[in-house]
């Protein structure tokens, strides 16, 4: 028996060594040829990829090839954007500032020599040499690829962010390698999605136009300071460092930081603030010492009012209920007659672990917005107790094998149809500009799901885009932050939202574990690291293989 145990142990050790050796060989084979692809450690954390060239040609905005799928509101929003750009186009084209950059897998130091036309600031008409102090307003957003060739490096930047894929600290060094592999694998499918909406995302064009309109609105009242607005994107041009460079070059002595994420999340506002803090500490100490942040504005009355107003416009476009929608099935006809018109709020999802383990307030913020908007819609309609109108919340854009916030939008649409709902108005509640997740995911994918499930009339509320009331809300947020509310630093903005931001020069995020009473911290820490490692391994396998990990082992039928 002893010999058998010893032999089993030797066999186990041999198998373990063989597996480790093979794993190292595979890892070496993968990483070695890609070693030159990782961005250098000295590269700014907010600009992983992308390089500008001195081209002066301005390609026209990509034609949106998306067919009109019953979403006239989104089409009108894009027409409004095109009209705005045509009216404000100058020699320094406000819509093309980021299209002038050509992409590269490395960042070169000569990027900093480019002129102001490729900065994060919207082009503006010449100004008088006033003596007013200048205040920068940084509009933070995610960004998006503007052409097909931008898609892969954009995805790399996205997945290289430790706030998107949260690896255990022990293996954090492989993040760039994993990001490159995932971007390579997902790029073809993502290009198809962008091709469906015209070949690129309009988010940069919308955000640039928002910055221009906001700057005009802030300076129209002849304030004691001169406001300059800058677009600071997290994953594509104009990056955070470009916006900061432009603000410093313009002589801005202080700043207001306005995230274009109404609801705070680790993966959006938290990530953007981390990048901003790192860049400020690295090269802009003056702005780092004199700035204030709008932590979140999900419950602002102005924001609630503009969303409620847009919902009412779409509700007014729905036709009266028709019993024939249910066909000859009398039971279905009765259900359809009793079912209310349903307003479905679709918010971008996040992993459940962000909420449960990291204290992310995102879900709570979204739920509060939905409640306030629903109450406002009912109040504006004059029927606060109307049972013919229902409001629901769902979450979209989940990625990978981990559990995300539920219910998922596609599941919610199917459940609505099963209950007899035949008229639906979908609201992209956590988005302020049209982009891939509104124009493709909602307007194409989810609309097809809804119609196939039995929903007859589909309306989608446009994103806030260039709505005058929305620009007025942004102006109000800036003025309140500057004149009425206490100063809030980047670190304090995260603390306000129960999320800690390490102020080390690298801008790394850190969280404080909440240890239940009676449980040793080392045990909890070990378990969380092992769980995170297992989830990360599964996520990487599924993202790279583009299939469920269980299918790779022939266990999909179990």
C-alpha positions as CSV (number, residue, x, y, z in Angstrom):
1,X,0.0,0.0,0.0
2,X,2.9,2.3,0.8
3,X,4.6,1.6,-2.5
4,X,1.3,2.3,-4.3
5,X,1.0,5.7,-2.5
6,X,4.6,6.6,-3.2
7,X,4.1,5.7,-6.9
8,X,0.9,7.7,-7.1
9,X,2.7,10.7,-5.6
10,X,5.6,10.4,-8.1
11,X,3.1,10.1,-10.9
12,X,1.2,13.2,-9.6
13,X,4.5,15.2,-9.4
14,X,5.5,14.1,-12.8
15,X,2.2,15.1,-14.3
16,X,2.3,18.4,-12.5
17,X,5.8,19.1,-13.8
18,X,4.7,18.2,-17.3
19,X,1.7,20.5,-17.1
20,X,3.8,23.4,-15.8
21,X,6.5,22.8,-18.5
22,X,3.9,22.8,-21.2
23,X,2.2,25.9,-19.8
24,X,5.5,27.7,-19.7
25,X,6.3,26.7,-23.3
26,X,2.9,27.8,-24.5
27,X,3.1,31.1,-22.7
28,X,6.6,31.6,-24.0
29,X,5.5,30.8,-27.5
30,X,2.7,33.3,-27.3
31,X,4.5,36.1,-25.5
32,X,7.8,36.0,-27.2
33,X,6.7,37.1,-30.7
34,X,4.4,39.7,-29.1
35,X,7.0,41.2,-26.8
36,X,7.5,44.3,-29.0
37,X,3.7,45.0,-29.0
38,X,3.3,46.0,-25.4
39,X,3.3,49.7,-24.6
40,X,6.4,50.7,-22.7
41,X,6.1,51.1,-18.9
42,X,6.8,54.8,-19.3
43,X,3.9,55.4,-21.6
44,X,1.1,57.5,-20.2
45,X,-1.6,55.2,-18.6
46,X,-4.4,57.1,-20.4
47,X,-2.9,56.5,-23.9
48,X,-2.0,52.9,-24.5
49,X,-2.2,52.9,-28.3
50,X,-2.6,55.4,-31.1
51,X,-0.3,57.8,-32.8
52,X,-0.9,61.0,-34.7
53,X,0.6,62.2,-37.9
54,X,0.7,65.6,-39.5
55,X,-1.9,65.0,-42.1
56,X,-4.0,68.0,-43.0
57,X,-6.8,66.2,-45.0
58,X,-10.1,65.9,-43.4
59,X,-12.1,62.8,-44.3
60,X,-15.9,63.3,-44.2
61,X,-17.8,61.7,-41.4
62,X,-18.6,58.1,-42.1
63,X,-21.9,57.6,-43.8
64,X,-24.3,55.8,-41.5
65,X,-25.4,52.7,-43.4
66,X,-27.8,51.6,-40.6
67,X,-31.3,51.2,-42.1
68,X,-34.2,53.0,-40.5
69,X,-35.4,50.3,-38.2
70,X,-38.3,52.2,-36.7
71,X,-36.0,54.4,-34.7
72,X,-36.6,57.8,-36.1
73,X,-35.4,59.5,-32.9
74,X,-31.9,58.2,-33.3
75,X,-31.8,59.2,-37.0
76,X,-33.0,62.7,-36.1
77,X,-30.2,62.9,-33.5
78,X,-27.5,62.1,-36.0
79,X,-29.0,64.5,-38.5
80,X,-28.9,67.2,-35.9
81,X,-25.2,66.4,-35.3
82,X,-24.4,66.6,-39.0
83,X,-26.2,69.9,-39.2
84,X,-24.3,71.2,-36.2
85,X,-21.0,70.2,-37.6
86,X,-21.8,71.7,-41.0
87,X,-22.7,75.0,-39.4
88,X,-19.6,75.2,-37.2
89,X,-16.9,73.7,-39.5
90,X,-13.7,75.8,-39.6
91,X,-10.2,75.3,-41.0
92,X,-9.6,73.4,-37.7
93,X,-12.4,70.9,-38.2
94,X,-14.1,70.2,-34.8
95,X,-15.3,66.8,-36.0
96,X,-12.0,65.5,-37.3
97,X,-9.5,66.2,-34.5
98,X,-9.1,62.5,-33.6
99,X,-9.4,61.2,-37.1
100,X,-6.1,62.8,-38.0
101,X,-4.2,60.3,-35.9
102,X,-2.8,57.1,-37.5
103,X,-2.6,54.1,-35.3
104,X,0.5,52.3,-34.0
105,X,1.1,49.6,-31.5
106,X,3.6,51.8,-29.7
107,X,3.5,55.3,-28.4
108,X,6.4,57.6,-29.6
109,X,7.6,60.6,-27.8
110,X,7.2,62.8,-30.8
111,X,3.4,62.8,-30.3
112,X,3.8,65.7,-27.9
113,X,5.0,67.9,-30.8
114,X,1.6,67.9,-32.6
115,X,-0.3,71.2,-32.9
116,X,-3.5,72.1,-31.1
117,X,-5.7,70.8,-33.9
118,X,-5.2,67.3,-32.6
119,X,-5.8,68.2,-28.9
120,X,-8.8,67.3,-26.8
121,X,-10.3,70.8,-27.3
122,X,-13.1,71.6,-29.7
123,X,-12.2,74.1,-32.3
124,X,-13.5,77.5,-31.6
125,X,-13.5,80.9,-33.3
126,X,-10.7,83.4,-32.5
127,X,-11.0,85.0,-29.1
128,X,-10.2,88.5,-27.9
129,X,-7.1,88.7,-25.6
130,X,-9.1,89.1,-22.4
131,X,-7.5,89.3,-19.0
132,X,-10.0,86.9,-17.5
133,X,-8.5,83.8,-15.8
134,X,-9.2,80.6,-17.7
135,X,-11.0,77.6,-16.3
136,X,-10.8,74.3,-18.0
137,X,-13.8,72.0,-18.2
138,X,-12.8,68.4,-18.8
139,X,-15.6,66.2,-20.2
140,X,-14.7,62.6,-19.5
141,X,-16.0,59.8,-21.6
142,X,-15.0,56.4,-22.9
143,X,-14.4,57.2,-26.6
144,X,-14.8,54.9,-29.5
145,X,-13.2,53.8,-32.8
146,X,-14.1,56.1,-35.7
147,X,-12.9,53.8,-38.5
148,X,-12.6,50.1,-39.0
149,X,-8.8,50.2,-38.5
150,X,-9.3,51.9,-35.1
151,X,-11.3,48.9,-33.7
152,X,-8.5,46.6,-32.7
153,X,-6.3,49.2,-30.9
154,X,-9.4,50.6,-29.2
155,X,-10.3,47.1,-27.9
156,X,-6.7,46.8,-26.7
157,X,-6.9,50.0,-24.8
158,X,-10.2,48.9,-23.3
159,X,-9.1,45.5,-22.1
160,X,-5.7,46.8,-20.9
161,X,-7.5,48.8,-18.3
162,X,-7.3,47.1,-14.9
163,X,-10.7,48.5,-14.1
164,X,-12.3,46.5,-17.0
165,X,-10.4,43.2,-16.4
166,X,-9.6,43.2,-12.7
167,X,-6.7,40.7,-12.4
168,X,-5.2,39.7,-9.0
169,X,-2.2,41.8,-8.2
170,X,0.1,38.7,-8.4
171,X,-0.6,38.3,-12.2
172,X,-1.3,41.9,-13.1
173,X,1.8,42.0,-15.2
174,X,0.2,39.9,-17.9
175,X,-2.6,42.3,-18.5
176,X,-1.2,43.8,-21.6
177,X,-0.6,40.4,-23.2
178,X,-4.1,39.3,-22.4
179,X,-5.5,42.6,-23.8
180,X,-3.6,42.1,-27.0
181,X,-4.9,38.5,-27.4
182,X,-8.5,39.4,-26.6
183,X,-8.4,42.4,-28.9
184,X,-7.1,40.3,-31.8
185,X,-9.8,37.7,-31.2
186,X,-12.7,40.1,-30.8
187,X,-11.8,42.7,-33.5
188,X,-13.4,41.0,-36.5
189,X,-16.7,40.5,-34.8
190,X,-16.6,44.1,-33.4
191,X,-15.8,45.5,-36.9
192,X,-19.0,43.9,-38.2
193,X,-21.0,45.6,-35.5
194,X,-19.4,49.0,-36.3
195,X,-19.9,48.4,-40.0
196,X,-23.7,48.0,-39.3
197,X,-23.8,51.6,-38.0
198,X,-21.6,53.2,-40.7
199,X,-18.1,51.9,-40.0
200,X,-17.3,53.7,-36.7
201,X,-18.7,55.2,-33.5
202,X,-20.1,58.7,-33.5
203,X,-19.4,59.2,-29.8
204,X,-16.4,61.4,-30.4
205,X,-18.3,63.7,-32.8
206,X,-21.2,64.0,-30.3
207,X,-18.9,64.7,-27.4
208,X,-16.9,67.3,-29.3
209,X,-20.2,69.0,-30.3
210,X,-21.4,68.9,-26.6
211,X,-18.1,70.5,-25.5
212,X,-18.5,73.3,-28.1
213,X,-22.1,74.0,-27.1
214,X,-21.3,73.9,-23.4
215,X,-18.4,76.3,-23.8
216,X,-20.6,78.7,-25.7
217,X,-23.3,78.4,-23.0
218,X,-20.9,79.0,-20.1
219,X,-19.4,82.1,-21.7
220,X,-22.7,83.6,-22.9
221,X,-23.4,85.1,-19.5
222,X,-20.1,87.1,-19.5
223,X,-18.8,85.3,-16.4
224,X,-15.8,86.6,-14.4
225,X,-13.7,83.7,-15.9
226,X,-13.3,82.4,-19.4
227,X,-14.3,78.7,-19.8
228,X,-12.5,76.4,-22.1
229,X,-14.0,72.9,-22.7
230,X,-11.9,69.8,-23.5
231,X,-12.8,66.3,-24.4
232,X,-10.9,63.7,-22.5
233,X,-11.5,60.1,-23.7
234,X,-10.4,57.1,-21.8
235,X,-9.7,54.6,-24.6
236,X,-9.4,56.6,-27.8
237,X,-8.4,60.0,-29.1
238,X,-8.5,62.6,-27.7
239,X,-7.0,60.9,-24.7
240,X,-6.8,62.4,-21.2
241,X,-3.2,63.5,-21.6
242,X,-4.0,65.3,-24.8
243,X,-6.8,67.3,-23.1
244,X,-4.5,68.2,-20.2
245,X,-1.8,69.3,-22.5
246,X,-4.2,71.5,-24.4
247,X,-5.6,73.1,-21.3
248,X,-2.1,73.9,-19.9
249,X,-1.0,75.3,-23.3
250,X,-4.1,77.6,-23.2
251,X,-3.1,78.9,-19.8
252,X,-5.9,77.3,-17.7
253,X,-5.0,77.7,-14.0
254,X,-7.9,75.6,-12.6
255,X,-10.4,73.0,-13.8
256,X,-13.8,71.5,-13.4
257,X,-13.9,67.8,-14.1
258,X,-17.3,66.7,-15.4
259,X,-17.7,62.9,-16.1
260,X,-20.3,62.3,-18.8
261,X,-21.3,59.3,-16.8
262,X,-24.4,60.3,-14.8
263,X,-24.0,57.2,-12.6
264,X,-20.6,56.5,-10.8
265,X,-19.0,53.2,-11.5
266,X,-15.5,51.8,-11.0
267,X,-15.4,50.9,-14.7
268,X,-16.4,54.4,-16.0
269,X,-16.0,57.4,-13.7
270,X,-13.5,55.6,-11.5
271,X,-11.3,54.5,-14.4
272,X,-11.4,58.0,-16.0
273,X,-10.5,59.7,-12.7
274,X,-7.6,57.3,-12.2
275,X,-6.2,58.2,-15.6
276,X,-6.8,61.9,-14.9
277,X,-5.1,61.8,-11.6
278,X,-2.1,60.0,-12.9
279,X,-1.7,62.5,-15.8
280,X,-2.1,65.5,-13.5
281,X,0.5,64.2,-11.1
282,X,2.9,63.3,-13.8
283,X,2.9,66.6,-15.8
284,X,0.3,69.1,-14.7
285,X,0.8,69.9,-11.0
286,X,-1.0,73.3,-11.3
287,X,-4.2,71.7,-12.4
288,X,-3.8,68.9,-9.9
289,X,-3.6,71.5,-7.1
290,X,-6.6,73.5,-8.4
291,X,-9.5,71.4,-9.6
292,X,-12.9,70.2,-8.5
293,X,-14.9,67.1,-9.7
294,X,-18.6,66.5,-10.2
295,X,-18.8,63.0,-8.5
296,X,-22.1,62.0,-10.1
297,X,-25.3,63.7,-11.2
298,X,-27.8,60.8,-11.5
299,X,-30.4,62.4,-9.3
300,X,-30.1,66.0,-10.6
301,X,-33.6,67.5,-11.3
302,X,-32.4,68.8,-14.6
303,X,-31.1,65.4,-15.8
304,X,-34.3,63.7,-14.6
305,X,-36.4,66.3,-16.5
306,X,-34.6,66.0,-19.8
307,X,-34.9,62.2,-19.8
308,X,-38.5,62.3,-18.8
309,X,-39.3,64.8,-21.5
310,X,-37.7,62.6,-24.2
311,X,-39.7,59.5,-22.9
312,X,-42.9,61.5,-23.2
313,X,-42.2,62.4,-26.8
314,X,-41.7,58.7,-27.7
315,X,-44.8,57.6,-25.8
316,X,-46.8,60.1,-27.8
317,X,-45.8,58.4,-31.0
318,X,-47.3,55.0,-30.0
319,X,-50.6,54.1,-31.6
320,X,-53.7,53.2,-29.6
321,X,-53.8,49.5,-28.5
322,X,-55.4,47.1,-31.0
323,X,-56.7,43.7,-29.9
324,X,-55.8,42.3,-33.3
325,X,-52.2,42.3,-32.3
326,X,-52.7,39.1,-30.4
327,X,-54.2,37.3,-33.4
328,X,-56.9,34.6,-33.0
329,X,-55.6,33.4,-29.6
330,X,-58.3,34.7,-27.2
331,X,-56.1,34.2,-24.1
332,X,-53.3,36.1,-25.7
333,X,-55.7,38.8,-26.8
334,X,-56.9,39.2,-23.2
335,X,-53.4,39.4,-21.9
336,X,-52.4,42.0,-24.6
337,X,-55.5,44.1,-23.7
338,X,-54.6,44.1,-20.0
339,X,-50.9,44.6,-20.5
340,X,-49.6,48.2,-20.0
341,X,-47.3,50.1,-22.3
342,X,-43.9,49.4,-20.9
343,X,-41.0,51.7,-20.6
344,X,-37.8,49.6,-20.3
345,X,-34.7,51.4,-19.1
346,X,-31.6,49.7,-20.4
347,X,-28.4,50.5,-18.6
348,X,-24.9,49.3,-19.2
349,X,-24.3,46.3,-17.0
350,X,-21.3,45.6,-14.7
351,X,-20.2,42.4,-13.0
352,X,-22.1,41.7,-9.8
353,X,-18.8,41.4,-8.0
354,X,-18.3,45.2,-8.5
355,X,-21.4,45.8,-6.5
356,X,-21.1,43.1,-3.9
357,X,-17.3,43.0,-3.3
358,X,-16.0,46.4,-4.3
359,X,-18.9,48.6,-3.1
360,X,-19.6,50.1,-6.5
361,X,-22.7,52.4,-6.2
362,X,-23.6,52.1,-9.9
363,X,-26.7,49.8,-9.4
364,X,-28.0,52.0,-6.6
365,X,-27.5,55.2,-8.7
366,X,-29.3,53.7,-11.8
367,X,-32.2,52.5,-9.7
368,X,-32.6,55.9,-8.1
369,X,-32.6,57.6,-11.5
370,X,-35.2,55.2,-12.9
371,X,-37.5,55.8,-9.9
372,X,-37.2,59.6,-10.2
373,X,-37.7,59.6,-14.0
374,X,-40.7,57.3,-13.7
375,X,-42.3,59.5,-11.1
376,X,-41.6,62.6,-13.3
377,X,-43.1,61.0,-16.4
378,X,-46.3,60.2,-14.5
379,X,-46.4,63.7,-12.9
380,X,-46.0,65.3,-16.3
381,X,-48.7,63.1,-17.7
382,X,-51.1,64.2,-15.0
383,X,-51.9,60.6,-14.1
384,X,-49.6,59.5,-11.2
385,X,-51.7,56.4,-10.6
386,X,-52.0,55.4,-14.2
387,X,-51.8,51.6,-14.4
388,X,-51.6,51.5,-18.2
389,X,-48.0,52.6,-18.1
390,X,-45.3,50.4,-16.5
391,X,-41.5,51.0,-15.9
392,X,-38.8,48.4,-15.8
393,X,-35.0,48.3,-15.5
394,X,-32.6,45.9,-17.3
395,X,-28.9,45.7,-18.1
396,X,-27.1,45.2,-21.3
397,X,-23.6,44.7,-22.8
398,X,-22.5,41.8,-20.6
399,X,-19.1,40.1,-21.6
400,X,-17.5,36.9,-20.4
401,X,-18.6,34.1,-18.0
402,X,-19.0,36.1,-14.8
403,X,-22.4,37.1,-13.4
404,X,-23.5,40.5,-14.5
405,X,-26.3,42.6,-13.2
406,X,-29.7,41.2,-14.0
407,X,-32.2,41.1,-15.6
408,X,-30.5,41.2,-18.9
409,X,-32.2,43.4,-21.5
410,X,-32.9,40.6,-24.0
411,X,-34.4,38.4,-21.3
412,X,-36.5,41.3,-20.0
413,X,-37.9,41.9,-23.5
414,X,-38.9,38.3,-23.9
415,X,-40.5,38.3,-20.5
416,X,-42.5,41.4,-21.4
417,X,-43.8,39.9,-24.6
418,X,-44.8,36.7,-22.7
419,X,-46.9,38.8,-20.3
420,X,-48.8,40.3,-23.3
421,X,-46.9,43.5,-23.7
422,X,-47.2,44.7,-27.3
423,X,-45.9,48.3,-27.0
424,X,-42.4,49.1,-25.6
425,X,-40.3,52.2,-25.3
426,X,-36.7,51.5,-24.6
427,X,-34.6,54.1,-22.8
428,X,-30.7,53.9,-22.9
429,X,-30.5,55.4,-19.4
430,X,-26.7,55.4,-18.7
431,X,-25.7,56.8,-22.1
432,X,-25.5,60.5,-23.0
433,X,-24.4,60.0,-26.7
434,X,-25.3,57.7,-29.5
435,X,-22.7,55.0,-30.0
436,X,-22.4,51.2,-30.7
437,X,-24.5,50.2,-27.7
438,X,-27.4,52.3,-28.7
439,X,-27.2,52.2,-32.5
440,X,-26.3,48.5,-32.9
441,X,-27.0,46.6,-29.7
442,X,-30.4,48.3,-28.9
443,X,-31.6,49.4,-32.3
444,X,-30.7,46.2,-34.2
445,X,-30.1,43.3,-31.8
446,X,-32.6,44.0,-29.1
447,X,-35.2,45.3,-31.5
448,X,-35.0,42.0,-33.4
449,X,-35.4,40.1,-30.1
450,X,-38.5,42.2,-29.2
451,X,-40.2,41.8,-32.5
452,X,-39.5,38.1,-32.7
453,X,-40.9,37.7,-29.1
454,X,-44.2,39.4,-30.1
455,X,-43.8,43.1,-29.3
456,X,-45.5,44.9,-32.1
457,X,-44.6,48.5,-31.6
458,X,-41.1,49.5,-30.6
459,X,-39.8,52.9,-29.8
460,X,-36.3,53.9,-28.6
461,X,-35.7,57.1,-26.8
462,X,-32.6,58.8,-28.2
463,X,-29.5,59.5,-26.0
464,X,-29.2,63.0,-24.7
465,X,-26.9,64.0,-27.5
466,X,-27.3,67.8,-28.3
467,X,-30.6,68.4,-26.6
468,X,-30.6,72.1,-25.5
469,X,-32.0,71.0,-22.1
470,X,-29.1,68.6,-21.7
471,X,-26.5,71.2,-22.5
472,X,-28.2,73.4,-20.0
473,X,-27.9,70.7,-17.4
474,X,-24.2,70.3,-18.1
475,X,-23.8,74.1,-17.7
476,X,-25.7,73.9,-14.4
477,X,-23.4,71.2,-13.1
478,X,-20.2,73.2,-14.0
479,X,-21.5,76.4,-12.4
480,X,-22.6,74.6,-9.2
481,X,-19.3,72.8,-8.9
482,X,-17.4,76.1,-9.3
483,X,-19.5,78.5,-7.4
484,X,-21.9,76.7,-5.0
485,X,-20.6,73.3,-3.9
486,X,-17.5,72.4,-1.9
487,X,-14.4,71.6,-3.8
488,X,-14.1,67.9,-4.5
489,X,-10.8,66.4,-5.7
490,X,-10.5,63.2,-7.8
491,X,-9.8,61.2,-4.7
492,X,-12.6,62.7,-2.7
493,X,-15.0,62.1,-5.6
494,X,-14.3,58.4,-5.3
495,X,-14.6,58.4,-1.5
496,X,-18.0,60.1,-1.8
497,X,-19.0,57.1,-3.9
498,X,-17.6,54.6,-1.4
499,X,-14.7,53.8,-3.7
500,X,-11.1,54.4,-2.8
501,X,-8.5,55.9,-5.2
502,X,-4.9,55.5,-4.4
503,X,-3.0,58.8,-4.8
504,X,0.3,57.1,-5.8
505,X,1.9,58.7,-8.9
506,X,0.9,55.7,-11.0
507,X,-2.8,56.4,-10.3
508,X,-3.5,52.8,-9.3
509,X,-6.9,52.0,-7.9
510,X,-7.2,50.2,-4.6
511,X,-10.1,49.0,-2.6
512,X,-10.6,48.3,1.1
513,X,-11.9,44.9,1.8
514,X,-14.8,44.7,4.3
515,X,-14.0,41.7,6.5
516,X,-17.1,40.2,8.2
517,X,-16.9,39.9,12.0
518,X,-15.2,36.8,13.1
519,X,-13.5,36.0,9.8
520,X,-9.8,36.3,9.5
521,X,-8.6,38.8,6.8
522,X,-5.9,36.4,5.5
523,X,-8.5,33.7,4.8
524,X,-10.8,36.1,3.1
525,X,-7.9,37.6,1.1
526,X,-6.7,34.1,0.0
527,X,-10.2,33.0,-1.0
528,X,-10.9,36.2,-3.0
529,X,-7.6,36.0,-4.8
530,X,-8.1,32.3,-5.7
531,X,-11.7,33.1,-6.9
532,X,-10.5,36.1,-8.9
533,X,-7.7,34.0,-10.5
534,X,-10.2,31.2,-11.4
535,X,-12.7,33.7,-12.9
536,X,-9.9,35.5,-14.8
537,X,-8.6,32.3,-16.3
538,X,-12.1,31.3,-17.4
539,X,-12.8,34.8,-18.8
540,X,-9.6,34.8,-20.8
541,X,-10.3,31.3,-22.2
542,X,-13.8,32.2,-23.3
543,X,-12.9,35.6,-24.7
544,X,-10.0,34.2,-26.7
545,X,-11.8,31.0,-27.8
546,X,-15.1,32.8,-28.3
547,X,-17.0,29.9,-26.7
548,X,-18.0,28.7,-23.3
549,X,-15.0,27.0,-21.5
550,X,-17.1,24.0,-20.7
551,X,-17.5,23.2,-24.4
552,X,-13.8,23.1,-24.9
553,X,-13.7,19.9,-22.8
554,X,-16.6,18.3,-24.5
555,X,-18.8,18.8,-21.4
556,X,-21.4,21.1,-22.9
557,X,-24.1,18.5,-22.9
558,X,-23.8,17.6,-19.2
